[in-house]
Amino acid sequence: MTIIDSVNVKECPHCNKFIGVFNQLSGNTFGGIYWTDGKSCFPMLEQYNSLVKTHCCGNLIWLDKLDVIDKIKLYPRNESEVESKKNLFEKLLSYEYPEFNDYIQLINELSITQDEERNYRLLAWWAGNDIRREYHYKKRRINEDKYYEMSVGEKNNIKILFNLLNDKVQNEIIAKAEIKRELGEFEQAINLLTYVTDYELKIYSEMILELCLQKDFSVREVII
């Protein structure tokens, strides 16, 4: 069970509106969903990402860099401050996580280190794959192939990411193999998987290998 005990009040640096950032008191990883590109989702655990896109003005902001203006207690119920701070609580706006193009814009506009570029390109890869995750997980029909297949921009992003990953690190070798698979370069992916020796990562490498043999180039859920 997920329990949210309070909400931090922060101010958008672009339009000065109030943003609510919920604080999780408890949660767990039960029911976690894992994907071949390395992303994981946990229904009972709020996953925090400092870089978000505001609903007030649509700008990217780093939540960790913003001061906490106030804090509104929500739990336990008998100590809730929702009523006593109602005027402030009702002004709070939410946010969403950036989309593929947001990350690419960030990479192009900012002066960043190689490690930062690698992280942003990884997040861009995951964000681009989210529509395909939705397709597989919810079994929705997508009538137009352009919404299902990787765009040219997405392919360019993971090609650059491939060269930023360390071929001496086991989980990054798997990421490189997955990139090759999603590009349809199955033989190269299979060759990379031969270098995966970590027992705990075998479930990922074996599934990616099976998908390569099936000539499947889409992100897939990993059954743990």
Contacts in CASP RR format, 6 or more apart in sequence:
PFRMAT RR
TARGET T0000
AUTHOR 0000-0000-0000
METHOD contacts of the structure
MODEL  1
MTIIDSVNVKECPHCNKFIGVFNQLSGNTFGGIYWTDGKSCFPMLEQYNS
LVKTHCCGNLIWLDKLDVIDKIKLYPRNESEVESKKNLFEKLLSYEYPEF
NDYIQLINELSITQDEERNYRLLAWWAGNDIRREYHYKKRRINEDKYYEM
SVGEKNNIKILFNLLNDKVQNEIIAKAEIKRELGEFEQAINLLTYVTDYE
LKIYSEMILELCLQKDFSVREVII
1 26 0 8 1.000
1 27 0 8 1.000
1 44 0 8 1.000
2 24 0 8 1.000
2 26 0 8 1.000
2 27 0 8 1.000
2 44 0 8 1.000
2 45 0 8 1.000
2 46 0 8 1.000
3 24 0 8 1.000
3 25 0 8 1.000
3 26 0 8 1.000
3 27 0 8 1.000
3 75 0 8 1.000
4 22 0 8 1.000
4 23 0 8 1.000
4 24 0 8 1.000
4 25 0 8 1.000
4 46 0 8 1.000
4 74 0 8 1.000
4 75 0 8 1.000
5 23 0 8 1.000
5 24 0 8 1.000
5 25 0 8 1.000
5 73 0 8 1.000
5 74 0 8 1.000
5 75 0 8 1.000
6 22 0 8 1.000
6 23 0 8 1.000
6 71 0 8 1.000
6 72 0 8 1.000
6 73 0 8 1.000
6 74 0 8 1.000
6 75 0 8 1.000
7 20 0 8 1.000
7 21 0 8 1.000
7 22 0 8 1.000
7 23 0 8 1.000
7 71 0 8 1.000
7 72 0 8 1.000
7 74 0 8 1.000
7 89 0 8 1.000
7 92 0 8 1.000
8 20 0 8 1.000
8 21 0 8 1.000
8 22 0 8 1.000
8 23 0 8 1.000
8 68 0 8 1.000
8 70 0 8 1.000
8 71 0 8 1.000
9 18 0 8 1.000
9 19 0 8 1.000
9 20 0 8 1.000
9 21 0 8 1.000
9 68 0 8 1.000
9 69 0 8 1.000
9 70 0 8 1.000
9 71 0 8 1.000
9 72 0 8 1.000
9 88 0 8 1.000
9 92 0 8 1.000
10 18 0 8 1.000
10 19 0 8 1.000
10 20 0 8 1.000
10 21 0 8 1.000
10 63 0 8 1.000
10 66 0 8 1.000
10 67 0 8 1.000
10 68 0 8 1.000
10 69 0 8 1.000
11 17 0 8 1.000
11 18 0 8 1.000
11 19 0 8 1.000
11 66 0 8 1.000
11 67 0 8 1.000
11 69 0 8 1.000
12 18 0 8 1.000
12 19 0 8 1.000
12 54 0 8 1.000
12 56 0 8 1.000
12 57 0 8 1.000
12 59 0 8 1.000
12 61 0 8 1.000
12 93 0 8 1.000
13 61 0 8 1.000
13 66 0 8 1.000
14 54 0 8 1.000
14 56 0 8 1.000
14 57 0 8 1.000
14 59 0 8 1.000
14 61 0 8 1.000
15 54 0 8 1.000
15 56 0 8 1.000
15 57 0 8 1.000
15 59 0 8 1.000
17 54 0 8 1.000
17 56 0 8 1.000
17 57 0 8 1.000
17 91 0 8 1.000
17 93 0 8 1.000
18 69 0 8 1.000
18 88 0 8 1.000
18 91 0 8 1.000
18 92 0 8 1.000
18 93 0 8 1.000
19 54 0 8 1.000
19 56 0 8 1.000
19 63 0 8 1.000
19 66 0 8 1.000
19 92 0 8 1.000
19 93 0 8 1.000
19 94 0 8 1.000
19 95 0 8 1.000
20 92 0 8 1.000
20 93 0 8 1.000
20 94 0 8 1.000
21 63 0 8 1.000
22 46 0 8 1.000
24 45 0 8 1.000
24 46 0 8 1.000
25 75 0 8 1.000
27 44 0 8 1.000
27 45 0 8 1.000
27 46 0 8 1.000
28 42 0 8 1.000
28 44 0 8 1.000
28 45 0 8 1.000
29 42 0 8 1.000
29 44 0 8 1.000
29 45 0 8 1.000
30 42 0 8 1.000
30 43 0 8 1.000
30 44 0 8 1.000
31 42 0 8 1.000
31 43 0 8 1.000
31 44 0 8 1.000
32 40 0 8 1.000
32 41 0 8 1.000
32 42 0 8 1.000
32 43 0 8 1.000
33 40 0 8 1.000
33 41 0 8 1.000
33 42 0 8 1.000
33 43 0 8 1.000
33 137 0 8 1.000
33 221 0 8 1.000
34 40 0 8 1.000
34 221 0 8 1.000
34 222 0 8 1.000
34 224 0 8 1.000
35 129 0 8 1.000
35 133 0 8 1.000
35 219 0 8 1.000
35 220 0 8 1.000
35 221 0 8 1.000
35 222 0 8 1.000
36 178 0 8 1.000
36 181 0 8 1.000
36 204 0 8 1.000
36 207 0 8 1.000
36 208 0 8 1.000
36 211 0 8 1.000
36 219 0 8 1.000
36 220 0 8 1.000
36 221 0 8 1.000
36 222 0 8 1.000
37 125 0 8 1.000
37 126 0 8 1.000
37 129 0 8 1.000
37 175 0 8 1.000
37 178 0 8 1.000
37 182 0 8 1.000
37 219 0 8 1.000
38 126 0 8 1.000
38 175 0 8 1.000
38 178 0 8 1.000
38 204 0 8 1.000
39 126 0 8 1.000
39 129 0 8 1.000
39 133 0 8 1.000
41 47 0 8 1.000
49 97 0 8 1.000
50 62 0 8 1.000
50 63 0 8 1.000
50 64 0 8 1.000
50 65 0 8 1.000
51 60 0 8 1.000
51 61 0 8 1.000
51 62 0 8 1.000
51 63 0 8 1.000
51 97 0 8 1.000
51 98 0 8 1.000
51 106 0 8 1.000
51 123 0 8 1.000
52 60 0 8 1.000
52 61 0 8 1.000
52 63 0 8 1.000
52 95 0 8 1.000
52 96 0 8 1.000
52 97 0 8 1.000
52 98 0 8 1.000
53 59 0 8 1.000
53 60 0 8 1.000
53 61 0 8 1.000
53 95 0 8 1.000
53 96 0 8 1.000
53 97 0 8 1.000
53 98 0 8 1.000
53 99 0 8 1.000
53 102 0 8 1.000
54 60 0 8 1.000
54 61 0 8 1.000
54 93 0 8 1.000
54 95 0 8 1.000
55 93 0 8 1.000
55 94 0 8 1.000
55 95 0 8 1.000
55 96 0 8 1.000
56 93 0 8 1.000
60 98 0 8 1.000
60 102 0 8 1.000
60 106 0 8 1.000
61 95 0 8 1.000
63 95 0 8 1.000
70 85 0 8 1.000
70 88 0 8 1.000
72 81 0 8 1.000
72 82 0 8 1.000
72 85 0 8 1.000
72 88 0 8 1.000
72 89 0 8 1.000
73 79 0 8 1.000
73 80 0 8 1.000
73 81 0 8 1.000
74 80 0 8 1.000
74 81 0 8 1.000
74 82 0 8 1.000
82 89 0 8 1.000
97 127 0 8 1.000
98 106 0 8 1.000
98 123 0 8 1.000
98 127 0 8 1.000
99 127 0 8 1.000
99 128 0 8 1.000
100 124 0 8 1.000
100 127 0 8 1.000
100 128 0 8 1.000
100 154 0 8 1.000
100 157 0 8 1.000
102 127 0 8 1.000
103 120 0 8 1.000
103 121 0 8 1.000
103 123 0 8 1.000
103 124 0 8 1.000
103 127 0 8 1.000
104 124 0 8 1.000
104 153 0 8 1.000
104 157 0 8 1.000
106 120 0 8 1.000
107 117 0 8 1.000
107 120 0 8 1.000
107 121 0 8 1.000
107 124 0 8 1.000
112 120 0 8 1.000
114 164 0 8 1.000
117 164 0 8 1.000
118 161 0 8 1.000
118 164 0 8 1.000
118 165 0 8 1.000
121 157 0 8 1.000
121 158 0 8 1.000
121 160 0 8 1.000
121 161 0 8 1.000
121 164 0 8 1.000
122 161 0 8 1.000
122 175 0 8 1.000
124 154 0 8 1.000
124 157 0 8 1.000
125 154 0 8 1.000
125 157 0 8 1.000
125 158 0 8 1.000
125 161 0 8 1.000
125 179 0 8 1.000
128 150 0 8 1.000
128 154 0 8 1.000
129 219 0 8 1.000
131 142 0 8 1.000
131 147 0 8 1.000
131 148 0 8 1.000
132 148 0 8 1.000
132 218 0 8 1.000
132 219 0 8 1.000
133 219 0 8 1.000
133 221 0 8 1.000
134 140 0 8 1.000
135 142 0 8 1.000
135 148 0 8 1.000
136 218 0 8 1.000
136 219 0 8 1.000
136 220 0 8 1.000
136 221 0 8 1.000
137 221 0 8 1.000
142 148 0 8 1.000
148 218 0 8 1.000
150 182 0 8 1.000
155 183 0 8 1.000
158 179 0 8 1.000
158 182 0 8 1.000
158 183 0 8 1.000
159 179 0 8 1.000
159 183 0 8 1.000
161 175 0 8 1.000
161 179 0 8 1.000
162 176 0 8 1.000
162 179 0 8 1.000
162 180 0 8 1.000
165 172 0 8 1.000
165 173 0 8 1.000
165 175 0 8 1.000
165 176 0 8 1.000
165 179 0 8 1.000
166 172 0 8 1.000
167 173 0 8 1.000
167 176 0 8 1.000
167 195 0 8 1.000
170 196 0 8 1.000
170 197 0 8 1.000
170 198 0 8 1.000
170 201 0 8 1.000
171 198 0 8 1.000
171 201 0 8 1.000
173 192 0 8 1.000
173 193 0 8 1.000
173 195 0 8 1.000
173 196 0 8 1.000
174 193 0 8 1.000
174 196 0 8 1.000
174 201 0 8 1.000
174 204 0 8 1.000
174 205 0 8 1.000
174 208 0 8 1.000
176 192 0 8 1.000
177 189 0 8 1.000
177 190 0 8 1.000
177 192 0 8 1.000
177 193 0 8 1.000
177 196 0 8 1.000
177 205 0 8 1.000
177 208 0 8 1.000
178 189 0 8 1.000
178 208 0 8 1.000
180 186 0 8 1.000
180 188 0 8 1.000
180 189 0 8 1.000
180 192 0 8 1.000
181 189 0 8 1.000
181 208 0 8 1.000
181 211 0 8 1.000
181 212 0 8 1.000
181 216 0 8 1.000
181 217 0 8 1.000
182 217 0 8 1.000
182 218 0 8 1.000
182 219 0 8 1.000
183 217 0 8 1.000
184 215 0 8 1.000
184 217 0 8 1.000
186 212 0 8 1.000
186 213 0 8 1.000
186 215 0 8 1.000
186 217 0 8 1.000
189 208 0 8 1.000
189 212 0 8 1.000
190 209 0 8 1.000
190 212 0 8 1.000
190 213 0 8 1.000
193 205 0 8 1.000
193 208 0 8 1.000
193 209 0 8 1.000
193 212 0 8 1.000
196 202 0 8 1.000
196 204 0 8 1.000
196 205 0 8 1.000
203 222 0 8 1.000
203 224 0 8 1.000
204 222 0 8 1.000
207 220 0 8 1.000
207 222 0 8 1.000
207 223 0 8 1.000
211 217 0 8 1.000
211 220 0 8 1.000
END
